[in-house]
Amino acid sequence: EAASIEVLAELVFRKVVQLEPVAQDRYDRLVARVHQGELEVNAELVKLGYAWAARRYQRKEESDYCTFEAAAREARRGVWRLTPDPQIAP
């Protein structure tokens, strides 16, 4: 969704970010947590409803992402305000 790109741009465009590597995916791409200052961008996008919790890359102690996603779904924020058909999995 274009709105997801806009929200991400507001958070990081022309700003210094730090990457915390988590894994390499099956296409050899880096999976990382993105920090902009004190803000964890990944978590913020999930909280706002513009990203899904990537369960595959979460450690057990990091279940906050699932909690953030559930709250966004419940509040119908971001992509969760759409009917299931236009929702596109990341």
SEMAR-698060 format. One record per atom (N, C-alpha, C): x, z, y; residue in one letter; atom name. Coordinates in steps of 0.05 Angstrom, whole numbers. Layout:
residues N
+--------+--------+--------+------+------+
|      u |      w |      v | type | atom |
+--------+--------+--------+------+------+
|      X |      Z |      Y |    A |   CA |
...
+--------+--------+--------+------+------+
//
This chain:
residues 90
+--------+--------+--------+------+------+
|      u |      w |      v | type | atom |
+--------+--------+--------+------+------+
|     17 |      0 |    -23 |    E |    N |
|      0 |      0 |      0 |    E |   CA |
|     18 |      0 |     25 |    E |    C |
|     10 |    -16 |     44 |    A |    N |
|     26 |    -17 |     69 |    A |   CA |
|     28 |      9 |     83 |    A |    C |
|      8 |     26 |     81 |    A |    N |
|      8 |     52 |     94 |    A |   CA |
|     31 |     69 |     83 |    A |    C |
|     37 |     67 |     57 |    S |    N |
|     59 |     82 |     45 |    S |   CA |
|     85 |     74 |     57 |    S |    C |
|     89 |     49 |     62 |    I |    N |
|    113 |     39 |     74 |    I |   CA |
|    116 |     49 |    103 |    I |    C |
|     94 |     50 |    117 |    E |    N |
|     94 |     60 |    145 |    E |   CA |
|    101 |     89 |    146 |    E |    C |
|     90 |    105 |    128 |    V |    N |
|     95 |    134 |    127 |    V |   CA |
|    125 |    138 |    120 |    V |    C |
|    135 |    124 |    100 |    L |    N |
|    163 |    126 |     93 |    L |   CA |
|    181 |    119 |    117 |    L |    C |
|    174 |     98 |    131 |    A |    N |
|    190 |     89 |    154 |    A |   CA |
|    190 |    111 |    176 |    A |    C |
|    167 |    124 |    180 |    E |    N |
|    166 |    145 |    200 |    E |   CA |
|    185 |    168 |    193 |    E |    C |
|    188 |    173 |    167 |    L |    N |
|    204 |    195 |    158 |    L |   CA |
|    234 |    189 |    158 |    L |    C |
|    242 |    164 |    153 |    V |    N |
|    270 |    158 |    149 |    V |   CA |
|    282 |    136 |    166 |    V |    C |
|    266 |    118 |    177 |    F |    N |
|    277 |     95 |    191 |    F |   CA |
|    296 |    103 |    214 |    F |    C |
|    320 |     92 |    213 |    R |    N |
|    341 |     97 |    232 |    R |   CA |
|    350 |    127 |    234 |    R |    C |
|    346 |    141 |    212 |    K |    N |
|    354 |    169 |    210 |    K |   CA |
|    375 |    172 |    188 |    K |    C |
|    392 |    192 |    190 |    V |    N |
|    411 |    197 |    169 |    V |   CA |
|    397 |    212 |    147 |    V |    C |
|    401 |    202 |    123 |    V |    N |
|    390 |    215 |     99 |    V |   CA |
|    412 |    221 |     79 |    V |    C |
|    407 |    241 |     62 |    Q |    N |
|    425 |    248 |     41 |    Q |   CA |
|    411 |    242 |     15 |    Q |    C |
|    425 |    231 |     -5 |    L |    N |
|    414 |    226 |    -31 |    L |   CA |
|    424 |    246 |    -51 |    L |    C |
|    407 |    256 |    -67 |    E |    N |
|    414 |    274 |    -89 |    E |   CA |
|    407 |    260 |   -115 |    E |    C |
|    428 |    248 |   -127 |    P |    N |
|    423 |    232 |   -152 |    P |   CA |
|    410 |    249 |   -174 |    P |    C |
|    391 |    236 |   -187 |    V |    N |
|    376 |    249 |   -209 |    V |   CA |
|    382 |    235 |   -235 |    V |    C |
|    381 |    208 |   -235 |    A |    N |
|    384 |    192 |   -260 |    A |   CA |
|    388 |    163 |   -253 |    A |    C |
|    393 |    147 |   -273 |    Q |    N |
|    393 |    118 |   -271 |    Q |   CA |
|    369 |    109 |   -288 |    Q |    C |
|    352 |     91 |   -277 |    D |    N |
|    329 |     82 |   -293 |    D |   CA |
|    337 |     60 |   -312 |    D |    C |
|    318 |     50 |   -327 |    R |    N |
|    325 |     30 |   -348 |    R |   CA |
|    335 |      3 |   -336 |    R |    C |
|    331 |     -1 |   -310 |    Y |    N |
|    341 |    -25 |   -297 |    Y |   CA |
|    368 |    -19 |   -282 |    Y |    C |
|    379 |      4 |   -288 |    D |    N |
|    405 |     13 |   -276 |    D |   CA |
|    403 |     19 |   -246 |    D |    C |
|    379 |     26 |   -237 |    R |    N |
|    375 |     34 |   -209 |    R |   CA |
|    378 |     64 |   -206 |    R |    C |
|    389 |     72 |   -184 |    L |    N |
|    392 |    101 |   -178 |    L |   CA |
|    365 |    114 |   -172 |    L |    C |
|    359 |    135 |   -186 |    V |    N |
|    335 |    152 |   -180 |    V |   CA |
|    346 |    176 |   -166 |    V |    C |
|    336 |    182 |   -142 |    A |    N |
|    348 |    204 |   -126 |    A |   CA |
|    327 |    217 |   -109 |    A |    C |
|    332 |    242 |   -102 |    R |    N |
|    317 |    256 |    -82 |    R |   CA |
|    329 |    249 |    -55 |    R |    C |
|    311 |    244 |    -36 |    V |    N |
|    320 |    237 |     -9 |    V |   CA |
|    315 |    260 |      9 |    V |    C |
|    335 |    268 |     24 |    H |    N |
|    333 |    290 |     43 |    H |   CA |
|    339 |    279 |     71 |    H |    C |
|    321 |    285 |     90 |    Q |    N |
|    326 |    279 |    118 |    Q |   CA |
|    326 |    306 |    132 |    Q |    C |
|    350 |    316 |    137 |    G |    N |
|    352 |    343 |    148 |    G |   CA |
|    342 |    362 |    127 |    G |    C |
|    324 |    380 |    135 |    E |    N |
|    312 |    400 |    117 |    E |   CA |
|    289 |    389 |    100 |    E |    C |
|    280 |    365 |    108 |    L |    N |
|    256 |    353 |     95 |    L |   CA |
|    264 |    339 |     69 |    L |    C |
|    251 |    345 |     47 |    E |    N |
|    254 |    330 |     22 |    E |   CA |
|    233 |    308 |     23 |    E |    C |
|    242 |    284 |     28 |    V |    N |
|    224 |    261 |     33 |    V |   CA |
|    206 |    255 |      9 |    V |    C |
|    218 |    256 |    -15 |    N |    N |
|    202 |    251 |    -39 |    N |   CA |
|    178 |    269 |    -40 |    N |    C |
|    182 |    295 |    -37 |    A |    N |
|    161 |    315 |    -39 |    A |   CA |
|    140 |    310 |    -17 |    A |    C |
|    150 |    304 |      7 |    E |    N |
|    132 |    299 |     30 |    E |   CA |
|    113 |    276 |     24 |    E |    C |
|    124 |    254 |     13 |    L |    N |
|    107 |    231 |      7 |    L |   CA |
|     86 |    238 |    -14 |    L |    C |
|     93 |    254 |    -34 |    V |    N |
|     74 |    262 |    -54 |    V |   CA |
|     52 |    280 |    -41 |    V |    C |
|     61 |    299 |    -24 |    K |    N |
|     42 |    317 |    -11 |    K |   CA |
|     22 |    301 |      6 |    K |    C |
|     31 |    280 |     19 |    L |    N |
|     14 |    264 |     37 |    L |   CA |
|     -3 |    244 |     21 |    L |    C |
|      2 |    242 |     -5 |    G |    N |
|    -14 |    223 |    -21 |    G |   CA |
|     -3 |    195 |    -21 |    G |    C |
|     21 |    191 |    -13 |    Y |    N |
|     32 |    164 |    -11 |    Y |   CA |
|     53 |    158 |    -33 |    Y |    C |
|     56 |    177 |    -52 |    A |    N |
|     73 |    172 |    -75 |    A |   CA |
|     62 |    189 |    -98 |    A |    C |
|     68 |    181 |   -122 |    W |    N |
|     60 |    196 |   -146 |    W |   CA |
|     83 |    213 |   -156 |    W |    C |
|     77 |    235 |   -169 |    A |    N |
|     98 |    251 |   -181 |    A |   CA |
|    110 |    236 |   -204 |    A |    C |
|    136 |    232 |   -203 |    A |    N |
|    150 |    217 |   -224 |    A |   CA |
|    157 |    236 |   -247 |    A |    C |
|    139 |    240 |   -264 |    R |    N |
|    141 |    260 |   -285 |    R |   CA |
|    166 |    254 |   -303 |    R |    C |
|    172 |    230 |   -307 |    R |    N |
|    195 |    223 |   -324 |    R |   CA |
|    221 |    235 |   -315 |    R |    C |
|    224 |    238 |   -289 |    Y |    N |
|    250 |    247 |   -278 |    Y |   CA |
|    249 |    276 |   -268 |    Y |    C |
|    227 |    290 |   -273 |    Q |    N |
|    225 |    318 |   -264 |    Q |   CA |
|    237 |    337 |   -285 |    Q |    C |
|    250 |    357 |   -275 |    R |    N |
|    258 |    379 |   -293 |    R |   CA |
|    235 |    398 |   -294 |    R |    C |
|    234 |    415 |   -315 |    K |    N |
|    211 |    433 |   -319 |    K |   CA |
|    207 |    452 |   -295 |    K |    C |
|    229 |    460 |   -283 |    E |    N |
|    227 |    478 |   -261 |    E |   CA |
|    217 |    464 |   -235 |    E |    C |
|    214 |    439 |   -236 |    E |    N |
|    205 |    423 |   -213 |    E |   CA |
|    177 |    414 |   -215 |    E |    C |
|    159 |    430 |   -225 |    S |    N |
|    131 |    422 |   -228 |    S |   CA |
|    117 |    422 |   -202 |    S |    C |
|    130 |    429 |   -180 |    D |    N |
|    118 |    428 |   -153 |    D |   CA |
|    107 |    400 |   -147 |    D |    C |
|    121 |    379 |   -156 |    Y |    N |
|    112 |    352 |   -150 |    Y |   CA |
|     84 |    347 |   -162 |    Y |    C |
|     79 |    357 |   -186 |    C |    N |
|     53 |    354 |   -199 |    C |   CA |
|     32 |    370 |   -183 |    C |    C |
|     40 |    393 |   -173 |    T |    N |
|     21 |    410 |   -157 |    T |   CA |
|     15 |    395 |   -131 |    T |    C |
|     36 |    384 |   -118 |    F |    N |
|     31 |    369 |    -93 |    F |   CA |
|     13 |    345 |    -98 |    F |    C |
|     17 |    331 |   -120 |    E |    N |
|      1 |    307 |   -126 |    E |   CA |
|    -28 |    316 |   -131 |    E |    C |
|    -32 |    337 |   -146 |    A |    N |
|    -59 |    347 |   -152 |    A |   CA |
|    -74 |    354 |   -126 |    A |    C |
|    -60 |    367 |   -108 |    A |    N |
|    -72 |    375 |    -82 |    A |   CA |
|    -79 |    350 |    -66 |    A |    C |
|    -62 |    330 |    -66 |    A |    N |
|    -67 |    305 |    -51 |    A |   CA |
|    -91 |    291 |    -63 |    A |    C |
|    -92 |    290 |    -90 |    R |    N |
|   -115 |    278 |   -103 |    R |   CA |
|   -141 |    292 |    -96 |    R |    C |
|   -141 |    319 |    -98 |    E |    N |
|   -164 |    335 |    -92 |    E |   CA |
|   -174 |    331 |    -63 |    E |    C |
|   -155 |    329 |    -45 |    A |    N |
|   -162 |    325 |    -16 |    A |   CA |
|   -166 |    295 |     -9 |    A |    C |
|   -162 |    278 |    -29 |    R |    N |
|   -165 |    249 |    -25 |    R |   CA |
|   -148 |    238 |     -2 |    R |    C |
|   -123 |    247 |     -2 |    R |    N |
|   -103 |    238 |     18 |    R |   CA |
|    -89 |    213 |      8 |    R |    C |
|    -81 |    196 |     27 |    G |    N |
|    -64 |    173 |     20 |    G |   CA |
|    -78 |    155 |      1 |    G |    C |
|    -64 |    147 |    -21 |    V |    N |
|    -75 |    128 |    -40 |    V |   CA |
|    -98 |    140 |    -55 |    V |    C |
|   -101 |    166 |    -56 |    W |    N |
|   -122 |    179 |    -71 |    W |   CA |
|   -149 |    176 |    -57 |    W |    C |
|   -150 |    165 |    -33 |    R |    N |
|   -176 |    161 |    -20 |    R |   CA |
|   -188 |    134 |    -30 |    R |    C |
|   -171 |    118 |    -44 |    L |    N |
|   -181 |     92 |    -54 |    L |   CA |
|   -195 |     96 |    -81 |    L |    C |
|   -211 |     77 |    -88 |    T |    N |
|   -222 |     77 |   -115 |    T |   CA |
|   -199 |     70 |   -134 |    T |    C |
|   -202 |     76 |   -160 |    P |    N |
|   -180 |     71 |   -179 |    P |   CA |
|   -170 |     43 |   -180 |    P |    C |
|   -187 |     23 |   -176 |    D |    N |
|   -178 |     -5 |   -178 |    D |   CA |
|   -156 |    -12 |   -159 |    D |    C |
|   -157 |     -5 |   -133 |    P |    N |
|   -135 |    -13 |   -116 |    P |   CA |
|   -110 |      5 |   -118 |    P |    C |
|   -112 |     27 |   -132 |    Q |    N |
|    -89 |     44 |   -135 |    Q |   CA |
|    -69 |     31 |   -154 |    Q |    C |
|    -45 |     27 |   -144 |    I |    N |
|    -24 |     14 |   -159 |    I |   CA |
|     -3 |     34 |   -166 |    I |    C |
|      3 |     38 |   -192 |    A |    N |
|     23 |     57 |   -201 |    A |   CA |
|     50 |     48 |   -190 |    A |    C |
|     67 |     68 |   -183 |    P |    N |
|     93 |     61 |   -172 |    P |   CA |
|    111 |     47 |   -193 |    P |    C |
+--------+--------+--------+------+------+
//
